[in-house]
């Protein structure tokens, strides 16, 4: 009998992103016939609605409001330094 098993591995990267690796195995009578991987990253501003339960649990612990605020600010500064964002001029009345 053929069976499809899906599991997940997680790795927290230095900047706080979580690398999620989905492992899909096709099994026949308890023996693995094939294995495929798919990898993606999530961060504090990712849409987690389609993520697996374990990923949601990990993000719930790691991505506190303070961590999320710091992550967003670091990303903004990096984008600005790389010319991806332009500083906004404040017009005084």
C-alpha positions, 0 to 999 in steps of 0.5 A: 500500500502506498502512503505519503508522509510529510514532516518538517525540520526547522532551523533558526537563522542568525537574523531570526528567520526560521528556515522550514524544510518540508520532507515528503516521503512516498512509502510502500509497505513501510519502505521509502520509495522516494523523498523530496524536499521543499525549503522556505523561510518565515520571519516576523512579518510573514503570513503564517496561515498556511504554515504547519502547526509546529512552525506556528508554535515556534514563531509564537515563542520566538516572535515577540512584539519586541523582537518583531519591532527590532526585526522590522527596523533592522530590515528597514535600515538594511534596505535603506543602506542598500538603496532599496528605500529612500529616506522620506523628507519631512515637510515642515509647515 
